[in-house]
């Protein structure tokens, strides 16, 4: 029996508790031995909830532990410094998106990991939905033939209510010494948010389905609800110039056409991702939406049977301990975590959703942002400086 990988988690917030920690608890290949958060009380509560033996408030104590194999970074905001520190310490690294806001820095992190023989994984959660993993297999086996068109959509009404704080954290005191985003009120100064939020995993799914890089994009970012509360402690709304809606189209190197819409203000259940691939031999549509007791559906059609029919997802694509009716964060992230642990334990070069893939996604985000700011088509690969992203989701 393979000895379990020892894991240290940096971040004890909402997403850590809803997705990351349940994922590590359910895989037979890992043990979480330490959790770190600046809020010690919160970290202690998570440790008690998930049976984690040690709590710290200084992440360096995790990196200094020679017996910790994997570091999971699930903090809000910029992850770049923690990522490079983790890799320099010789730890395999799982991190929430984005790894870095500039795609070139993501490539630097990838090359550093490769040079040290480390595996990496990014929180592109929806790639690991069982329906999406099966969709990828069907495409590889030729179900759609030559890809013609990809359409990606996000249906997410989390911030349709202007009194829902932009910052999801539950603050006990007002944040200080944190830069305020969305303060440039010009069209060109709009702060990247939705595009780097669930835009990122939808872009990731699209790139996998078309099997090609994008060679040019044109896009627009928009701020549909300009005034909202910034944090849970704010009683007044303020002007926050973020992209809560965006659309772009693109052309792939293999000739396929590519379109994407992501938004925080589109009516429907969260997260509400839909991905469609149409090709010479068939088409597939996946919906990752909590509707009527289901969290995912996959439908397929063929040229001689054009009605889309529901496809049964094989059991092998579900994570250990899956139970019908469980919420999507644990169901999908359970697959992500178990897949990462398998890749590390088994060795070899297999490493899906790694920093290299994240760099491809981030370059598209940077290119679409540049297209919006400069009102033009943008060619890929990018050259020279890029406009940085923002807070993500």
TIZA-971527 format. One record per residue (C-alpha): x, y, z; residue in one letter. Coordinates in steps of 0.5 Angstrom, whole numbers, plus 500, padded with zeros to 3 digits. Layout:
% TIZA-971527
XYZA/...
% end
This chain:
% TIZA-971527
500500500X/503507498X/504511504X/500517504X/502524502X/503529508X/499536506X/499543509X/494548507X/495555507X/488558508X/482556512X/476561509X/470559506X/473555499X/478552503X/472549508X/467548502X/472544497X/479543499X/479540505X/473536504X/477533498X/483532502X/479528507X/476523502X/482521498X/485515501X/492518498X/493524503X/493526510X/492534512X/497535518X/497542518X/493548517X/495556517X/491562517X/492569520X/486568523X/488563528X/481562531X/478560524X/484556523X/483552529X/475551528X/477548521X/482543524X/477541529X/472540523X/477536519X/481533524X/488537523X/493536528X/496542528X/495550527X/499555525X/499563523X/505563520X/506559513X/513559513X/512554519X/509549513X/514550508X/520549513X/517542515X/521537511X/516531512X/510535508X/510533501X/504538498X/502545500X/495547498X/494555497X/487557498X/488564500X/484570497X/488575492X/495575490X/498568490X/505569487X/509570493X/506564496X/507559490X/514561489X/516560496X/513553496X/516551490X/523554492X/522549499X/521543494X/514542495X/508540490X/503545489X/496546489X/494553488X/487557487X/487561480X/490565478X/497563480X/500570477X/496575474X/501576468X/502569464X/509570464X/510569471X/506563471X/511560466X/516562470X/513558476X/512552471X/519552469X/521552476X/517546478X/519542473X/527544474X/525541481X/521535479X/515538482X/508537480X/503543480X/495543480X/491549479X/484550482X/481550475X/475546479X/470545473X/475541469X/474535474X/467535474X/465528472X/461530466X/467534463X/472529464X/468524460X/467529455X/474530454X/475522453X/469522448X/473528444X/479524445X/476518442X/473522436X/466523438X/465530435X/471529430X/474535427X/472541432X/469547429X/466551434X/466552442X/461556446X/463557453X/458561458X/457562465X/450563468X/452566475X/447571479X/452572485X/453579485X/446581482X/444584488X/448590489X/448589497X/452583496X/459585498X/464585493X/469582498X/466575500X/470574506X/466575513X/471581516X/471582524X/474589523X/475593517X/481591512X/487596512X/493596508X/489593502X/489596496X/482598493X/481595486X/476598481X/478605483X/479607476X/473609473X/475610466X/472604461X/480602459X/481602467X/476597468X/479592473X/479584471X/474580475X/469575472X/474574466X/479571471X/474568476X/469563472X/472565466X/478562467X/476555468X/471555462X/477558458X/481552460X/475547458X/475550451X/482549450X/482542452X/476541447X/478544441X/485541442X/489548440X/491554442X/488561440X/491565435X/487572436X/482574440X/477580441X/473582447X/469587451X/469588459X/463591462X/461594469X/453592469X/452594477X/457600478X/455601485X/455596491X/458594498X/465593498X/465589504X/460586509X/462591514X/460597509X/453600510X/454604504X/455602496X/461605493X/463606485X/467599484X/469599476X/470591475X/468587469X/462583472X/460581465X/465580459X/464577452X/470575447X/471571441X/477568438X/480564432X/484557434X/490555430X/487549428X/481553425X/476552430X/472558432X/471560440X/467564444X/466566451X/461569456X/463570463X/459574468X/457575475X/450578474X/447573469X/440570472X/441563474X/444558479X/451559481X/456557478X/452555472X/458553467X/456551460X/461548455X/459546448X/463543442X/461542435X/465538430X/465534424X/462528427X/458530433X/457535438X/457535446X/454540451X/455540458X/452544464X/455544471X/449547474X/445546480X/438545477X/432540480X/437536484X/442535479X/449538479X/451536472X/449534465X/452531459X/448531452X/451529445X/448529438X/450526432X/449528424X/444523423X/441523430X/441531431X/436531438X/441532444X/440526448X/442525456X/449521456X/450517463X/457518466X/461512468X/462511475X/470511474X/470519473X/467520480X/471521486X/472517492X/466517497X/462520492X/454520494X/449522489X/446529491X/452532494X/454539493X/458541487X/464544491X/466537494X/464533488X/468537483X/474539488X/474531490X/476529483X/481535483X/485533489X/484525488X/487526481X/493531484X/495526489X/494520484X/499524479X/504525485X/504518487X/504514480X/510519478X/511520471X/510526466X/502526467X/500532470X/493535467X/491542469X/498544471X/501551471X/503550464X/495550462X/494555467X/499560463X/495558457X/489560460X/492567463X/495569457X/488569454X/485573459X/491578459X/490578451X/482579452X/484585457X/489588452X/483587447X/478591451X/483597453X/486598446X/479597442X/482592437X/484584435X/490582439X/494576436X/497570440X/502569443X/503575446X/509580446X/512585451X/508587457X/501585459X/495588463X/495585469X/488581472X/485583478X/481579484X/478573480X/472571484X/
% end
